[in-house]
């Protein structure tokens, strides 16, 4: 067994863990422990990679707005746009989406100009929002890792955590052949966040992983998709997004599951592809690839950030759902501020809406 001592241990090498570790590393000696052999293997590596400021609960939107400047200044964003389309019988659901997402209504003809493969006879309503952007998620993750290492932090991969104990004021974490010691522990384990809490003797807070399936198809009709927006069915029953010359299509499924290396459910995926096919005029082609990821939520679908009220040296950075990258700069800064005892820059009501205290009866 080899031993390592740090000020702070971060469990989880996705965007939540790496960004928090990077923020902490300027003021503390930080080690990240990731069970997989690479960073961002699970949810972070299977993200839709979009930021839209009005997406999510109010506290998520506040994090989005506090993050977008960081992403823009760092050159991580490129224009994409977002569009909602609906058939005649979906008018009520369409107007609900329009109000919720802050999208402006456009004509069906405008929608066809934006995405020319749409079935003209099916598009009765459409809404568009230009201020949605692709995120260069890989570069963002690697830049946070570079910042961490540049400050003397360490990243250990390939060994899942098997035990966590606390002796006096020190956490002891075993992962593979290594034992790690630190005064504070940040739980950024994604779908496994509750399991890490249980190992540490901290009550779980109810983080549930939900599977989301995805298919990648060749560019429909051989079109150049580079300027197409991401487009949704009403109620987010499916969506499609251009990606490196191909088209990603998802049924936007949310099936509760156990933490695992997720895979696509063929039946669920087929149903989502059929909903997409019903709204386009170009025949669907066989997927190039299919996969799934896990989006993990607390019961109120809001991130859980900050010290556990029963064990303040156990800090949560969990429940990112599908918002991990688009909230990363602000969420990681808040985790760092609360871990180090600094005053957060976010408004107090937002901070309180994110703290784990809200989930303790």
C-alpha positions in Angstrom: 0.0 0.0 0.0 1.2 3.5 -0.8 0.0 6.5 1.2 -0.8 10.1 0.2 -1.6 13.1 2.4 -3.5 16.1 1.1 -5.5 18.9 2.5 -8.5 18.0 0.4 -9.5 14.8 -1.4 -12.0 15.0 -4.3 -13.7 11.8 -5.2 -14.8 11.9 -8.9 -13.0 13.0 -12.0 -15.9 14.3 -14.0 -16.5 18.0 -14.7 -17.9 18.5 -11.1 -14.8 17.0 -9.4 -12.1 18.4 -11.7 -13.5 22.0 -11.7 -13.9 22.0 -7.9 -10.4 20.6 -7.5 -9.0 23.2 -9.8 -10.6 26.1 -7.8 -9.5 24.6 -4.5 -5.9 24.0 -5.7 -4.8 27.6 -5.4 -5.3 27.5 -1.6 -4.9 23.9 -0.7 -3.1 20.7 -1.6 -5.7 18.7 -3.5 -5.8 15.1 -4.8 -8.6 13.8 -7.2 -9.5 10.1 -7.1 -11.2 8.7 -10.1 -12.2 5.1 -10.4 -12.1 4.9 -14.2 -8.9 5.0 -16.2 -9.8 8.4 -17.8 -11.4 11.6 -16.7 -14.9 12.4 -17.7 -15.7 8.8 -18.5 -19.4 8.7 -17.5 -21.9 11.6 -17.6 -19.3 14.2 -18.5 -18.1 12.3 -21.5 -21.6 11.8 -22.8 -22.9 15.3 -22.5 -25.1 17.1 -25.0 -22.5 20.0 -24.6 -24.9 22.9 -24.8 -25.5 26.0 -22.6 -28.8 27.8 -22.6 -29.2 30.2 -19.8 -33.0 29.6 -19.2 -32.6 25.9 -18.9 -33.3 24.3 -15.5 -34.7 25.4 -12.1 -34.2 29.0 -11.0 -31.0 28.1 -9.0 -29.6 26.3 -12.0 -30.4 29.3 -14.2 -28.5 31.5 -11.8 -25.5 29.2 -12.1 -25.8 29.2 -15.9 -25.8 33.0 -16.0 -22.8 33.1 -13.6 -20.9 30.6 -15.8 -21.5 31.8 -19.3 -19.0 34.7 -19.1 -16.3 32.4 -18.0 -17.0 30.1 -20.9 -17.2 32.9 -23.4 -14.0 34.6 -22.2 -12.2 31.3 -22.3 -13.2 30.6 -25.9 -15.2 27.5 -25.0 -18.4 28.6 -26.8 -19.5 28.4 -30.5 -23.0 29.5 -31.8 -25.7 26.9 -32.0 -29.2 28.1 -31.3 -32.2 26.2 -30.0 -35.5 25.5 -31.7 -38.8 23.9 -30.5 -41.2 22.5 -33.1 -44.8 21.2 -32.7 -47.7 19.7 -34.6 -51.2 21.2 -34.5 -52.4 19.0 -31.6 -49.5 20.1 -29.5 -50.3 23.8 -29.3 -50.9 23.9 -25.5 -47.7 22.1 -24.7 -45.8 24.3 -27.2 -46.9 27.5 -25.6 -45.9 26.1 -22.2 -42.4 25.3 -23.5 -42.2 28.7 -25.1 -42.9 30.5 -21.8 -40.7 28.2 -19.7 -37.6 28.4 -21.9 -37.9 32.0 -22.9 -38.1 31.1 -26.6 -39.6 33.4 -29.2 -42.2 32.1 -31.6 -41.3 32.0 -35.3 -43.2 30.9 -38.3 -43.1 27.4 -39.7 -41.4 28.8 -42.8 -38.7 30.2 -40.6 -38.2 26.8 -38.9 -37.8 25.2 -42.3 -35.2 27.7 -43.3 -33.2 26.8 -40.1 -33.6 23.1 -40.5 -34.6 22.2 -44.1 -35.3 18.5 -43.5 -38.4 19.3 -41.4 -41.8 18.0 -42.7 -43.6 21.1 -43.7 -47.1 19.5 -43.3 -46.3 18.6 -39.6 -44.8 21.9 -38.4 -47.6 24.0 -37.1 -45.7 25.9 -34.4 -42.1 26.8 -33.9 -39.9 28.8 -31.4 -36.3 29.8 -31.7 -33.6 31.1 -29.3 -30.4 32.2 -30.9 -28.5 32.6 -27.6 -27.7 28.9 -27.0 -24.1 27.7 -27.5 -22.1 24.6 -28.0 -19.4 24.0 -25.3 -16.0 22.6 -26.0 -16.4 20.2 -23.1 -13.2 18.2 -23.7 -11.0 21.3 -23.6 -12.9 22.7 -20.6 -12.3 19.5 -18.6 -8.7 19.3 -19.6 -8.1 23.0 -18.8 -9.4 22.5 -15.3 -7.1 19.5 -15.0 -4.2 21.5 -16.2 -5.0 24.3 -13.7 -5.1 21.7 -10.9 -1.8 20.1 -11.9 -0.2 23.5 -12.4 -1.0 24.3 -8.7 0.6 21.1 -7.6 -2.6 19.0 -7.4 -2.7 15.3 -8.2 -5.1 13.2 -10.3 -5.2 9.5 -9.5 -7.2 7.3 -11.9 -8.1 3.6 -12.4 -8.9 2.6 -8.8 -12.5 2.9 -7.4 -12.9 3.9 -3.8 -13.5 0.8 -1.6 -13.5 2.2 1.9 -13.7 5.5 3.8 -13.1 6.0 7.5 -12.6 9.0 9.7 -10.1 9.1 12.6 -10.1 12.2 14.6 -10.0 15.1 12.1 -8.7 13.0 9.2 -10.4 11.1 6.4 -8.8 7.9 5.2 -9.8 6.7 1.8 -8.7 3.4 0.2 -8.7 3.1 -3.6 -6.9 0.1 -5.1 -3.4 -0.2 -3.6 -3.5 3.4 -2.3 -4.5 5.0 1.0 -5.2 8.7 1.0 -5.5 11.1 4.0 -7.0 14.5 4.1 -8.9 16.8 6.5 -11.7 17.4 4.0 -13.5 15.3 1.5 -15.4 16.5 -1.6 -18.0 14.1 -2.9 -18.2 14.6 -6.7 -19.0 11.0 -7.6 -21.9 11.7 -9.8 -24.3 8.7 -10.0 -22.3 7.1 -7.1 -22.6 10.2 -4.8 -24.9 8.5 -2.3 -22.8 5.3 -2.2 -19.7 7.4 -1.4 -21.7 9.1 1.4 -22.7 5.8 2.9 -19.1 4.5 2.7 -18.1 7.7 4.7 -20.8 7.2 7.3 -22.7 10.2 6.1 -26.5 9.8 5.4 -27.3 9.8 1.7 -29.4 12.7 0.3 -31.4 10.9 -2.4 -29.3 11.2 -5.6 -31.0 9.2 -8.3 -29.3 8.4 -11.6 -31.5 8.4 -14.8 -30.5 6.9 -18.0 -30.5 9.0 -21.2 -30.0 7.2 -24.5 -28.5 8.6 -27.7 -28.0 7.7 -31.3 -25.7 9.2 -33.9 -26.7 9.2 -37.5 -25.1 10.4 -40.7 -26.1 13.9 -41.9 -29.7 13.5 -43.1 -29.9 13.9 -46.9 -26.2 14.8 -47.0 -26.9 18.3 -45.7 -24.3 20.5 -44.1 -25.6 20.7 -40.5 -23.0 23.1 -39.2 -25.4 26.0 -38.9 -28.5 24.1 -37.8 -29.7 24.7 -34.2 -30.4 22.0 -31.7 -34.1 21.2 -32.2 -36.6 19.7 -29.8 -40.0 18.1 -29.8 -42.5 19.7 -27.3 -42.2 18.6 -23.7 -38.6 17.5 -24.5 -39.9 14.2 -25.8 -36.9 14.0 -28.2 -34.2 16.3 -29.4 -31.6 16.4 -32.2 -28.3 18.2 -32.3 -25.6 18.6 -35.0 -22.3 17.2 -33.9 -19.1 17.0 -36.0 -21.0 16.6 -39.3 -23.4 14.0 -38.0 -26.7 14.3 -36.1 -27.3 13.2 -32.5 -30.8 12.1 -31.7 -32.1 11.3 -28.2 -35.6 10.2 -26.9 -34.8 12.4 -23.9 -35.5 9.4 -21.7 -35.2 9.5 -18.0 -35.4 5.9 -16.6 -34.3 5.6 -13.0 -31.5 3.1 -12.7 -28.6 2.0 -10.5 -25.2 3.6 -10.8 -23.5 1.8 -13.7 -21.7 2.1 -17.0 -25.0 2.8 -18.9 -26.1 1.6 -22.3 -28.9 2.6 -24.6 -32.2 0.8 -24.3 -33.0 -0.3 -27.8 -36.8 0.0 -27.4 -36.7 3.4 -25.8 -34.3 4.6 -28.4 -36.5 3.3 -31.2 -39.5 5.1 -29.8 -37.5 8.4 -29.7 -36.2 7.9 -33.2 -39.8 7.4 -34.4 -40.9 10.7 -32.7 -38.1 12.4 -34.5 -39.0 10.7 -37.9 -42.6 11.9 -37.6 -41.4 15.5 -37.8 -38.9 15.3 -40.6 -39.2 14.6 -44.4 -35.9 12.7 -44.8 -36.0 8.9 -44.1 -34.1 7.9 -41.0 -30.9 6.0 -41.6 -29.3 3.2 -39.5 -27.5 4.8 -36.5 -23.7 4.9 -36.7 -23.5 4.4 -33.0 -25.7 4.3 -29.9 -24.9 4.9 -26.2 -26.4 6.2 -23.0 -25.3 8.3 -20.0 -26.6 8.8 -16.5 -28.0 12.2 -15.4 -28.2 12.2 -11.6 -30.6 14.4 -9.7 -31.7 15.2 -6.2 -35.4 15.1 -5.6 -35.8 18.9 -6.4 -33.7 18.6 -9.6 -31.3 21.2 -8.3 -27.5 20.8 -7.7 -26.3 19.9 -4.2 -23.3 22.0 -3.3 -21.6 22.6 0.0 -20.8 21.0 3.4 -23.0 18.3 4.9 -24.8 19.8 7.9 -24.1 16.8 10.0 -20.4 16.4 8.9 -19.0 19.8 7.6 -15.7 18.3 6.4 -17.7 16.2 3.9 -18.6 18.5 1.0 -21.2 17.7 -1.6 -20.8 18.5 -5.3 -23.5 16.3 -6.7 -26.9 16.3 -8.5 -25.6 18.0 -11.6 -28.2 16.2 -13.8 -27.7 17.5 -17.3 -26.3 20.8 -16.1 -22.7 20.0 -15.2 -20.8 21.8 -17.9 -23.1 24.7 -18.2 -22.9 25.5 -14.5 -19.3 24.4 -14.0 -17.5 27.7 -13.4 -20.0 29.0 -10.9 -20.8 25.7 -9.2 -17.1 24.9 -8.7 -16.4 28.4 -7.3 -19.2 28.0 -4.9 -18.0 24.6 -3.7 -14.5 26.1 -3.2 -15.8 29.1 -1.3 -17.9 27.0 1.0 -15.1 24.5 1.5 -12.6 27.1 2.4 -14.9 29.3 4.4 -14.9 32.2 1.9 -17.9 34.4 1.2 -19.7 33.2 -1.9 -20.2 35.7 -4.8 -23.6 34.3 -5.6 -26.7 35.8 -3.9 -27.6 34.3 -0.5 -31.0 32.8 -1.7 -29.2 31.0 -4.6 -26.6 29.6 -2.2 -29.3 28.4 0.2 -31.2 26.8 -2.6 -28.1 24.7 -3.5 -26.9 23.7 0.0 -27.5 20.1 1.1 -29.2 21.4 4.3 -32.4 21.7 2.3 -32.6 17.9 1.8 -32.2 17.0 5.5 -35.5 16.5 7.3 
